[in-house]
């Protein structure tokens, strides 16, 4: 299992030290890659990442309920597999949809 964790719905005011404080007690962090509204956190030990996902998903950080789950790794052309996509114009059959957040379902 990966040591990298995705944190979504992160408040825009969050700083690296806020993320470090949020995960205090879950082992040593190797890296915090902070973006606007989300971040990736890499733990030194995969078991610590597992514990953090289990314990911290749905908790509040700076007044916002955050999503904490295992990172799915880079998508096509190095982009994250979170968010968007979907494409094309008009046309054919039903169901479509691209884009948006879809929770990861372990099971």
Backbone as XML, in Angstrom:
<?xml version="1.0"?>
<chain id="A" units="angstrom">
  <residue number="1" name="UNK">
    <atom name="N" x="0.849" y="-1.179" z="0.000"/>
    <atom name="CA" x="0.000" y="0.000" z="0.000"/>
    <atom name="C" x="0.890" y="1.235" z="0.000"/>
  </residue>
  <residue number="2" name="UNK">
    <atom name="N" x="0.414" y="2.253" z="-0.625"/>
    <atom name="CA" x="1.176" y="3.477" z="-0.787"/>
    <atom name="C" x="1.327" y="4.240" z="0.525"/>
  </residue>
  <residue number="3" name="UNK">
    <atom name="N" x="2.381" y="5.006" z="0.596"/>
    <atom name="CA" x="2.606" y="5.888" z="1.742"/>
    <atom name="C" x="2.056" y="7.279" z="1.465"/>
  </residue>
  <residue number="4" name="UNK">
    <atom name="N" x="1.494" y="7.480" z="0.269"/>
    <atom name="CA" x="1.022" y="8.792" z="-0.138"/>
    <atom name="C" x="-0.481" y="8.898" z="0.080"/>
  </residue>
  <residue number="5" name="UNK">
    <atom name="N" x="-0.904" y="10.032" z="0.659"/>
    <atom name="CA" x="-2.295" y="10.257" z="1.029"/>
    <atom name="C" x="-2.788" y="11.533" z="0.351"/>
  </residue>
  <residue number="6" name="UNK">
    <atom name="N" x="-4.007" y="11.474" z="-0.153"/>
    <atom name="CA" x="-4.680" y="12.637" z="-0.745"/>
    <atom name="C" x="-5.553" y="13.277" z="0.325"/>
  </residue>
  <residue number="7" name="UNK">
    <atom name="N" x="-5.498" y="14.602" z="0.417"/>
    <atom name="CA" x="-6.370" y="15.349" z="1.322"/>
    <atom name="C" x="-7.165" y="16.326" z="0.474"/>
  </residue>
  <residue number="8" name="UNK">
    <atom name="N" x="-8.472" y="16.137" z="0.417"/>
    <atom name="CA" x="-9.345" y="16.985" z="-0.396"/>
    <atom name="C" x="-10.223" y="17.875" z="0.465"/>
  </residue>
  <residue number="9" name="UNK">
    <atom name="N" x="-10.821" y="18.866" z="-0.178"/>
    <atom name="CA" x="-11.662" y="19.877" z="0.474"/>
    <atom name="C" x="-10.857" y="20.647" z="1.512"/>
  </residue>
  <residue number="10" name="UNK">
    <atom name="N" x="-9.593" y="20.806" z="1.226"/>
    <atom name="CA" x="-8.690" y="21.529" z="2.115"/>
    <atom name="C" x="-9.017" y="23.021" z="2.050"/>
  </residue>
  <residue number="11" name="UNK">
    <atom name="N" x="-9.104" y="23.685" z="3.194"/>
    <atom name="CA" x="-9.357" y="25.127" z="3.159"/>
    <atom name="C" x="-8.240" y="25.854" z="2.396"/>
  </residue>
  <residue number="12" name="UNK">
    <atom name="N" x="-8.601" y="26.856" z="1.636"/>
    <atom name="CA" x="-7.608" y="27.601" z="0.854"/>
    <atom name="C" x="-6.612" y="28.328" z="1.749"/>
  </residue>
  <residue number="13" name="UNK">
    <atom name="N" x="-6.998" y="28.560" z="3.002"/>
    <atom name="CA" x="-6.099" y="29.247" z="3.929"/>
    <atom name="C" x="-5.081" y="28.300" z="4.566"/>
  </residue>
  <residue number="14" name="UNK">
    <atom name="N" x="-5.204" y="27.000" z="4.315"/>
    <atom name="CA" x="-4.318" y="26.012" z="4.951"/>
    <atom name="C" x="-2.878" y="26.195" z="4.480"/>
  </residue>
  <residue number="15" name="UNK">
    <atom name="N" x="-1.974" y="26.042" z="5.411"/>
    <atom name="CA" x="-0.543" y="26.110" z="5.141"/>
    <atom name="C" x="0.074" y="24.756" z="5.456"/>
  </residue>
  <residue number="16" name="UNK">
    <atom name="N" x="1.313" y="24.583" z="5.043"/>
    <atom name="CA" x="2.000" y="23.315" z="5.268"/>
    <atom name="C" x="2.029" y="22.951" z="6.749"/>
  </residue>
  <residue number="17" name="UNK">
    <atom name="N" x="2.261" y="23.925" z="7.599"/>
    <atom name="CA" x="2.317" y="23.629" z="9.036"/>
    <atom name="C" x="0.955" y="23.178" z="9.573"/>
  </residue>
  <residue number="18" name="UNK">
    <atom name="N" x="-0.158" y="23.663" z="8.975"/>
    <atom name="CA" x="-1.489" y="23.216" z="9.381"/>
    <atom name="C" x="-1.686" y="21.741" z="9.053"/>
  </residue>
  <residue number="19" name="UNK">
    <atom name="N" x="-1.204" y="21.343" z="7.885"/>
    <atom name="CA" x="-1.311" y="19.944" z="7.473"/>
    <atom name="C" x="-0.444" y="19.071" z="8.374"/>
  </residue>
  <residue number="20" name="UNK">
    <atom name="N" x="0.762" y="19.525" z="8.657"/>
    <atom name="CA" x="1.652" y="18.771" z="9.548"/>
    <atom name="C" x="1.024" y="18.613" z="10.933"/>
  </residue>
  <residue number="21" name="UNK">
    <atom name="N" x="0.411" y="19.660" z="11.429"/>
    <atom name="CA" x="-0.239" y="19.601" z="12.738"/>
    <atom name="C" x="-1.436" y="18.652" z="12.706"/>
  </residue>
  <residue number="22" name="UNK">
    <atom name="N" x="-2.194" y="18.667" z="11.609"/>
    <atom name="CA" x="-3.372" y="17.813" z="11.453"/>
    <atom name="C" x="-2.992" y="16.337" z="11.551"/>
  </residue>
  <residue number="23" name="UNK">
    <atom name="N" x="-1.838" y="15.982" z="10.976"/>
    <atom name="CA" x="-1.406" y="14.587" z="10.959"/>
    <atom name="C" x="-0.413" y="14.240" z="12.077"/>
  </residue>
  <residue number="24" name="UNK">
    <atom name="N" x="-0.209" y="15.155" z="13.019"/>
    <atom name="CA" x="0.688" y="14.877" z="14.141"/>
    <atom name="C" x="0.196" y="13.635" z="14.881"/>
  </residue>
  <residue number="25" name="UNK">
    <atom name="N" x="1.097" y="12.774" z="15.206"/>
    <atom name="CA" x="0.736" y="11.555" z="15.913"/>
    <atom name="C" x="0.578" y="10.350" z="15.003"/>
  </residue>
  <residue number="26" name="UNK">
    <atom name="N" x="0.712" y="10.560" z="13.699"/>
    <atom name="CA" x="0.572" y="9.459" z="12.744"/>
    <atom name="C" x="1.893" y="9.111" z="12.076"/>
  </residue>
  <residue number="27" name="UNK">
    <atom name="N" x="2.974" y="9.374" z="12.721"/>
    <atom name="CA" x="4.272" y="9.032" z="12.150"/>
    <atom name="C" x="4.911" y="10.198" z="11.444"/>
  </residue>
  <residue number="28" name="UNK">
    <atom name="N" x="6.112" y="9.966" z="10.967"/>
    <atom name="CA" x="6.907" y="11.011" z="10.339"/>
    <atom name="C" x="6.456" y="11.243" z="8.899"/>
  </residue>
  <residue number="29" name="UNK">
    <atom name="N" x="6.320" y="12.521" z="8.531"/>
    <atom name="CA" x="5.957" y="12.898" z="7.166"/>
    <atom name="C" x="7.221" y="13.136" z="6.354"/>
  </residue>
  <residue number="30" name="UNK">
    <atom name="N" x="7.242" y="12.611" z="5.139"/>
    <atom name="CA" x="8.375" y="12.849" z="4.243"/>
    <atom name="C" x="8.167" y="14.121" z="3.435"/>
  </residue>
  <residue number="31" name="UNK">
    <atom name="N" x="6.918" y="14.348" z="3.020"/>
    <atom name="CA" x="6.653" y="15.488" z="2.134"/>
    <atom name="C" x="5.198" y="15.906" z="2.242"/>
  </residue>
  <residue number="32" name="UNK">
    <atom name="N" x="4.968" y="17.212" z="2.132"/>
    <atom name="CA" x="3.629" y="17.775" z="2.010"/>
    <atom name="C" x="3.623" y="18.597" z="0.733"/>
  </residue>
  <residue number="33" name="UNK">
    <atom name="N" x="2.797" y="18.199" z="-0.233"/>
    <atom name="CA" x="2.691" y="18.887" z="-1.512"/>
    <atom name="C" x="1.346" y="19.613" z="-1.533"/>
  </residue>
  <residue number="34" name="UNK">
    <atom name="N" x="1.370" y="20.896" z="-1.177"/>
    <atom name="CA" x="0.169" y="21.687" z="-0.978"/>
    <atom name="C" x="-0.254" y="22.372" z="-2.270"/>
  </residue>
  <residue number="35" name="UNK">
    <atom name="N" x="-1.533" y="22.220" z="-2.605"/>
    <atom name="CA" x="-2.138" y="22.864" z="-3.773"/>
    <atom name="C" x="-3.304" y="23.722" z="-3.285"/>
  </residue>
  <residue number="36" name="UNK">
    <atom name="N" x="-4.028" y="24.353" z="-4.202"/>
    <atom name="CA" x="-5.219" y="25.118" z="-3.824"/>
    <atom name="C" x="-6.399" y="24.179" z="-3.625"/>
  </residue>
  <residue number="37" name="UNK">
    <atom name="N" x="-6.787" y="23.984" z="-2.379"/>
    <atom name="CA" x="-7.952" y="23.168" z="-2.071"/>
    <atom name="C" x="-7.672" y="21.690" z="-1.857"/>
  </residue>
  <residue number="38" name="UNK">
    <atom name="N" x="-6.442" y="21.249" z="-2.033"/>
    <atom name="CA" x="-6.087" y="19.860" z="-1.764"/>
    <atom name="C" x="-4.589" y="19.758" z="-1.566"/>
  </residue>
  <residue number="39" name="UNK">
    <atom name="N" x="-4.154" y="18.589" z="-1.111"/>
    <atom name="CA" x="-2.720" y="18.354" z="-0.982"/>
    <atom name="C" x="-2.443" y="16.858" z="-0.996"/>
  </residue>
  <residue number="40" name="UNK">
    <atom name="N" x="-1.182" y="16.528" z="-1.150"/>
    <atom name="CA" x="-0.710" y="15.159" z="-1.019"/>
    <atom name="C" x="0.291" y="15.134" z="0.117"/>
  </residue>
  <residue number="41" name="UNK">
    <atom name="N" x="0.174" y="14.124" z="0.956"/>
    <atom name="CA" x="1.066" y="13.962" z="2.097"/>
    <atom name="C" x="1.727" y="12.600" z="1.963"/>
  </residue>
  <residue number="42" name="UNK">
    <atom name="N" x="3.043" y="12.566" z="2.063"/>
    <atom name="CA" x="3.752" y="11.298" z="1.993"/>
    <atom name="C" x="4.314" y="10.960" z="3.372"/>
  </residue>
  <residue number="43" name="UNK">
    <atom name="N" x="3.958" y="9.769" z="3.844"/>
    <atom name="CA" x="4.425" y="9.267" z="5.127"/>
    <atom name="C" x="5.643" y="8.384" z="4.900"/>
  </residue>
  <residue number="44" name="UNK">
    <atom name="N" x="6.490" y="8.277" z="5.908"/>
    <atom name="CA" x="7.639" y="7.375" z="5.804"/>
    <atom name="C" x="7.211" y="5.917" z="5.849"/>
  </residue>
  <residue number="45" name="UNK">
    <atom name="N" x="6.112" y="5.625" z="6.537"/>
    <atom name="CA" x="5.667" y="4.245" z="6.740"/>
    <atom name="C" x="4.228" y="4.099" z="6.243"/>
  </residue>
  <residue number="46" name="UNK">
    <atom name="N" x="3.973" y="3.083" z="5.435"/>
    <atom name="CA" x="2.634" y="2.849" z="4.871"/>
    <atom name="C" x="1.599" y="2.586" z="5.962"/>
  </residue>
  <residue number="47" name="UNK">
    <atom name="N" x="2.002" y="1.988" z="7.064"/>
    <atom name="CA" x="1.052" y="1.721" z="8.155"/>
    <atom name="C" x="0.568" y="3.023" z="8.780"/>
  </residue>
  <residue number="48" name="UNK">
    <atom name="N" x="1.455" y="4.015" z="8.859"/>
    <atom name="CA" x="1.048" y="5.321" z="9.376"/>
    <atom name="C" x="0.057" y="5.984" z="8.426"/>
  </residue>
  <residue number="49" name="UNK">
    <atom name="N" x="0.284" y="5.844" z="7.137"/>
    <atom name="CA" x="-0.652" y="6.382" z="6.147"/>
    <atom name="C" x="-2.012" y="5.712" z="6.288"/>
  </residue>
  <residue number="50" name="UNK">
    <atom name="N" x="-2.031" y="4.391" z="6.454"/>
    <atom name="CA" x="-3.291" y="3.660" z="6.649"/>
    <atom name="C" x="-4.040" y="4.188" z="7.869"/>
  </residue>
  <residue number="51" name="UNK">
    <atom name="N" x="-3.317" y="4.347" z="8.971"/>
    <atom name="CA" x="-3.934" y="4.838" z="10.204"/>
    <atom name="C" x="-4.498" y="6.238" z="10.018"/>
  </residue>
  <residue number="52" name="UNK">
    <atom name="N" x="-3.756" y="7.099" z="9.331"/>
    <atom name="CA" x="-4.206" y="8.476" z="9.105"/>
    <atom name="C" x="-5.475" y="8.504" z="8.256"/>
  </residue>
  <residue number="53" name="UNK">
    <atom name="N" x="-5.521" y="7.692" z="7.204"/>
    <atom name="CA" x="-6.717" y="7.634" z="6.355"/>
    <atom name="C" x="-7.921" y="7.192" z="7.186"/>
  </residue>
  <residue number="54" name="UNK">
    <atom name="N" x="-7.734" y="6.140" z="7.967"/>
    <atom name="CA" x="-8.824" y="5.583" z="8.757"/>
    <atom name="C" x="-9.327" y="6.579" z="9.807"/>
  </residue>
  <residue number="55" name="UNK">
    <atom name="N" x="-8.407" y="7.239" z="10.488"/>
    <atom name="CA" x="-8.769" y="8.112" z="11.612"/>
    <atom name="C" x="-9.177" y="9.525" z="11.201"/>
  </residue>
  <residue number="56" name="UNK">
    <atom name="N" x="-8.602" y="10.056" z="10.120"/>
    <atom name="CA" x="-8.759" y="11.479" z="9.834"/>
    <atom name="C" x="-9.750" y="11.814" z="8.722"/>
  </residue>
  <residue number="57" name="UNK">
    <atom name="N" x="-10.186" y="10.828" z="7.965"/>
    <atom name="CA" x="-11.162" y="11.093" z="6.908"/>
    <atom name="C" x="-12.458" y="11.628" z="7.527"/>
  </residue>
  <residue number="58" name="UNK">
    <atom name="N" x="-12.903" y="12.774" z="7.044"/>
    <atom name="CA" x="-14.129" y="13.388" z="7.545"/>
    <atom name="C" x="-13.933" y="14.319" z="8.729"/>
  </residue>
  <residue number="59" name="UNK">
    <atom name="N" x="-12.712" y="14.436" z="9.214"/>
    <atom name="CA" x="-12.436" y="15.346" z="10.330"/>
    <atom name="C" x="-12.329" y="16.786" z="9.820"/>
  </residue>
  <residue number="60" name="UNK">
    <atom name="N" x="-12.433" y="17.720" z="10.752"/>
    <atom name="CA" x="-12.337" y="19.130" z="10.386"/>
    <atom name="C" x="-10.922" y="19.664" z="10.514"/>
  </residue>
  <residue number="61" name="UNK">
    <atom name="N" x="-10.541" y="20.434" z="9.495"/>
    <atom name="CA" x="-9.292" y="21.183" z="9.535"/>
    <atom name="C" x="-9.632" y="22.636" z="9.218"/>
  </residue>
  <residue number="62" name="UNK">
    <atom name="N" x="-9.342" y="23.517" z="10.129"/>
    <atom name="CA" x="-9.601" y="24.950" z="9.952"/>
    <atom name="C" x="-11.053" y="25.212" z="9.559"/>
  </residue>
  <residue number="63" name="UNK">
    <atom name="N" x="-11.967" y="24.464" z="10.170"/>
    <atom name="CA" x="-13.393" y="24.680" z="9.936"/>
    <atom name="C" x="-13.982" y="23.974" z="8.733"/>
  </residue>
  <residue number="64" name="UNK">
    <atom name="N" x="-13.195" y="23.237" z="7.979"/>
    <atom name="CA" x="-13.688" y="22.504" z="6.799"/>
    <atom name="C" x="-13.541" y="21.014" z="7.032"/>
  </residue>
  <residue number="65" name="UNK">
    <atom name="N" x="-14.552" y="20.251" z="6.655"/>
    <atom name="CA" x="-14.476" y="18.794" z="6.738"/>
    <atom name="C" x="-13.683" y="18.290" z="5.539"/>
  </residue>
  <residue number="66" name="UNK">
    <atom name="N" x="-12.560" y="17.648" z="5.800"/>
    <atom name="CA" x="-11.662" y="17.219" z="4.728"/>
    <atom name="C" x="-11.849" y="15.744" z="4.402"/>
  </residue>
  <residue number="67" name="UNK">
    <atom name="N" x="-11.439" y="15.398" z="3.201"/>
    <atom name="CA" x="-11.424" y="14.018" z="2.731"/>
    <atom name="C" x="-9.985" y="13.543" z="2.792"/>
  </residue>
  <residue number="68" name="UNK">
    <atom name="N" x="-9.774" y="12.398" z="3.410"/>
    <atom name="CA" x="-8.429" y="11.832" z="3.508"/>
    <atom name="C" x="-8.509" y="10.406" z="2.977"/>
  </residue>
  <residue number="69" name="UNK">
    <atom name="N" x="-7.771" y="10.132" z="1.904"/>
    <atom name="CA" x="-7.763" y="8.788" z="1.338"/>
    <atom name="C" x="-6.424" y="8.505" z="0.678"/>
  </residue>
  <residue number="70" name="UNK">
    <atom name="N" x="-6.188" y="7.237" z="0.415"/>
    <atom name="CA" x="-4.937" y="6.864" z="-0.239"/>
    <atom name="C" x="-4.883" y="7.467" z="-1.631"/>
  </residue>
  <residue number="71" name="UNK">
    <atom name="N" x="-3.727" y="7.963" z="-2.000"/>
    <atom name="CA" x="-3.519" y="8.530" z="-3.322"/>
    <atom name="C" x="-3.592" y="7.428" z="-4.363"/>
  </residue>
  <residue number="72" name="UNK">
    <atom name="N" x="-4.153" y="7.745" z="-5.500"/>
    <atom name="CA" x="-4.258" y="6.778" z="-6.582"/>
    <atom name="C" x="-3.097" y="6.881" z="-7.552"/>
  </residue>
  <residue number="73" name="UNK">
    <atom name="N" x="-2.218" y="7.815" z="-7.320"/>
    <atom name="CA" x="-1.062" y="7.960" z="-8.192"/>
    <atom name="C" x="-1.356" y="8.843" z="-9.383"/>
  </residue>
  <residue number="74" name="UNK">
    <atom name="N" x="-0.347" y="9.093" z="-10.193"/>
    <atom name="CA" x="-0.524" y="9.987" z="-11.337"/>
    <atom name="C" x="-1.383" y="9.355" z="-12.413"/>
  </residue>
  <residue number="75" name="UNK">
    <atom name="N" x="-2.175" y="10.184" z="-13.029"/>
    <atom name="CA" x="-3.017" y="9.741" z="-14.134"/>
    <atom name="C" x="-2.287" y="9.924" z="-15.445"/>
  </residue>
  <residue number="76" name="UNK">
    <atom name="N" x="-3.016" y="9.972" z="-16.546"/>
    <atom name="CA" x="-2.386" y="10.137" z="-17.851"/>
    <atom name="C" x="-1.589" y="11.439" z="-17.932"/>
  </residue>
  <residue number="77" name="UNK">
    <atom name="N" x="-0.484" y="11.375" z="-18.584"/>
    <atom name="CA" x="0.399" y="12.522" z="-18.774"/>
    <atom name="C" x="0.801" y="13.166" z="-17.470"/>
  </residue>
  <residue number="78" name="UNK">
    <atom name="N" x="0.936" y="12.345" z="-16.418"/>
    <atom name="CA" x="1.437" y="12.849" z="-15.158"/>
    <atom name="C" x="0.433" y="13.608" z="-14.326"/>
  </residue>
  <residue number="79" name="UNK">
    <atom name="N" x="-0.803" y="13.707" z="-14.783"/>
    <atom name="CA" x="-1.803" y="14.429" z="-14.011"/>
    <atom name="C" x="-2.406" y="13.520" z="-12.962"/>
  </residue>
  <residue number="80" name="UNK">
    <atom name="N" x="-2.880" y="14.114" z="-11.909"/>
    <atom name="CA" x="-3.526" y="13.351" z="-10.843"/>
    <atom name="C" x="-4.811" y="12.740" z="-11.370"/>
  </residue>
  <residue number="81" name="UNK">
    <atom name="N" x="-5.215" y="11.621" z="-10.814"/>
    <atom name="CA" x="-6.434" y="10.972" z="-11.245"/>
    <atom name="C" x="-7.660" y="11.584" z="-10.584"/>
  </residue>
  <residue number="82" name="UNK">
    <atom name="N" x="-7.488" y="12.634" z="-9.798"/>
    <atom name="CA" x="-8.626" y="13.285" z="-9.176"/>
    <atom name="C" x="-9.179" y="14.338" z="-10.093"/>
  </residue>
  <residue number="83" name="UNK">
    <atom name="N" x="-10.481" y="14.444" z="-10.103"/>
    <atom name="CA" x="-11.112" y="15.501" z="-10.846"/>
    <atom name="C" x="-11.326" y="15.137" z="-12.285"/>
  </residue>
  <residue number="84" name="UNK">
    <atom name="N" x="-11.536" y="16.058" z="-13.048"/>
    <atom name="CA" x="-12.081" y="16.217" z="-14.320"/>
    <atom name="C" x="-11.863" y="15.303" z="-15.457"/>
  </residue>
  <residue number="85" name="UNK">
    <atom name="N" x="-12.047" y="15.793" z="-16.550"/>
    <atom name="CA" x="-11.949" y="15.004" z="-17.734"/>
    <atom name="C" x="-13.294" y="14.985" z="-18.393"/>
  </residue>
  <residue number="86" name="UNK">
    <atom name="N" x="-13.532" y="13.989" z="-19.052"/>
    <atom name="CA" x="-14.791" y="13.858" z="-19.734"/>
    <atom name="C" x="-14.692" y="14.618" z="-21.018"/>
  </residue>
  <residue number="87" name="UNK">
    <atom name="N" x="-15.260" y="14.237" z="-22.005"/>
    <atom name="CA" x="-14.927" y="15.041" z="-23.121"/>
    <atom name="C" x="-15.843" y="14.871" z="-24.266"/>
  </residue>
  <residue number="88" name="UNK">
    <atom name="N" x="-15.454" y="15.491" z="-25.304"/>
    <atom name="CA" x="-16.183" y="15.402" z="-26.538"/>
    <atom name="C" x="-17.357" y="16.347" z="-26.550"/>
  </residue>
  <residue number="89" name="UNK">
    <atom name="N" x="-17.933" y="16.434" z="-27.707"/>
    <atom name="CA" x="-19.081" y="17.298" z="-27.890"/>
    <atom name="C" x="-20.267" y="16.449" z="-28.263"/>
  </residue>
  <residue number="90" name="UNK">
    <atom name="N" x="-21.378" y="16.743" z="-27.655"/>
    <atom name="CA" x="-22.664" y="16.154" z="-27.992"/>
    <atom name="C" x="-22.630" y="14.683" z="-28.319"/>
  </residue>
  <residue number="91" name="UNK">
    <atom name="N" x="-23.548" y="14.272" z="-29.090"/>
    <atom name="CA" x="-23.537" y="12.936" z="-29.632"/>
    <atom name="C" x="-24.123" y="11.904" z="-28.714"/>
  </residue>
  <residue number="92" name="UNK">
    <atom name="N" x="-24.201" y="10.799" z="-29.190"/>
    <atom name="CA" x="-24.673" y="9.517" z="-28.789"/>
    <atom name="C" x="-25.216" y="9.278" z="-27.416"/>
  </residue>
  <residue number="93" name="UNK">
    <atom name="N" x="-25.464" y="8.115" z="-27.178"/>
    <atom name="CA" x="-26.145" y="7.457" z="-26.099"/>
    <atom name="C" x="-26.075" y="8.084" z="-24.730"/>
  </residue>
  <residue number="94" name="UNK">
    <atom name="N" x="-26.413" y="7.376" z="-23.795"/>
    <atom name="CA" x="-26.676" y="7.927" z="-22.496"/>
    <atom name="C" x="-25.488" y="7.963" z="-21.592"/>
  </residue>
  <residue number="95" name="UNK">
    <atom name="N" x="-25.697" y="8.134" z="-20.476"/>
    <atom name="CA" x="-24.865" y="8.097" z="-19.337"/>
    <atom name="C" x="-23.642" y="8.896" z="-19.311"/>
  </residue>
  <residue number="96" name="UNK">
    <atom name="N" x="-23.229" y="9.627" z="-19.375"/>
    <atom name="CA" x="-21.980" y="10.199" z="-19.553"/>
    <atom name="C" x="-21.362" y="10.817" z="-18.408"/>
  </residue>
  <residue number="97" name="UNK">
    <atom name="N" x="-20.616" y="11.451" z="-18.526"/>
    <atom name="CA" x="-20.236" y="12.266" z="-17.479"/>
    <atom name="C" x="-18.786" y="12.302" z="-17.283"/>
  </residue>
  <residue number="98" name="UNK">
    <atom name="N" x="-18.287" y="13.246" z="-17.083"/>
    <atom name="CA" x="-16.898" y="13.272" z="-16.765"/>
    <atom name="C" x="-16.810" y="14.163" z="-15.590"/>
  </residue>
  <residue number="99" name="UNK">
    <atom name="N" x="-15.739" y="14.205" z="-15.053"/>
    <atom name="CA" x="-15.436" y="15.215" z="-14.080"/>
    <atom name="C" x="-16.082" y="14.996" z="-12.741"/>
  </residue>
  <residue number="100" name="UNK">
    <atom name="N" x="-15.665" y="15.752" z="-11.862"/>
    <atom name="CA" x="-16.164" y="15.678" z="-10.511"/>
    <atom name="C" x="-15.403" y="14.688" z="-9.678"/>
  </residue>
  <residue number="101" name="UNK">
    <atom name="N" x="-15.590" y="14.795" z="-8.415"/>
    <atom name="CA" x="-14.910" y="13.920" z="-7.481"/>
    <atom name="C" x="-15.727" y="12.664" z="-7.296"/>
  </residue>
  <residue number="102" name="UNK">
    <atom name="N" x="-15.066" y="11.547" z="-7.342"/>
    <atom name="CA" x="-15.715" y="10.278" z="-7.056"/>
    <atom name="C" x="-14.934" y="9.609" z="-5.942"/>
  </residue>
  <residue number="103" name="UNK">
    <atom name="N" x="-15.603" y="9.311" z="-4.824"/>
    <atom name="CA" x="-14.855" y="8.722" z="-3.709"/>
    <atom name="C" x="-14.297" y="7.357" z="-4.061"/>
  </residue>
  <residue number="104" name="UNK">
    <atom name="N" x="-13.162" y="7.066" z="-3.535"/>
    <atom name="CA" x="-12.497" y="5.793" z="-3.733"/>
    <atom name="C" x="-13.174" y="4.768" z="-2.855"/>
  </residue>
  <residue number="105" name="UNK">
    <atom name="N" x="-13.544" y="3.650" z="-3.443"/>
    <atom name="CA" x="-14.282" y="2.633" z="-2.714"/>
    <atom name="C" x="-13.411" y="1.407" z="-2.523"/>
  </residue>
  <residue number="106" name="UNK">
    <atom name="N" x="-12.874" y="1.252" z="-1.308"/>
    <atom name="CA" x="-12.052" y="0.066" z="-1.032"/>
    <atom name="C" x="-12.983" y="-1.058" z="-0.635"/>
  </residue>
  <residue number="107" name="UNK">
    <atom name="N" x="-13.029" y="-2.094" z="-1.418"/>
    <atom name="CA" x="-13.880" y="-3.147" z="-0.953"/>
    <atom name="C" x="-14.045" y="-4.178" z="-1.889"/>
  </residue>
</chain>
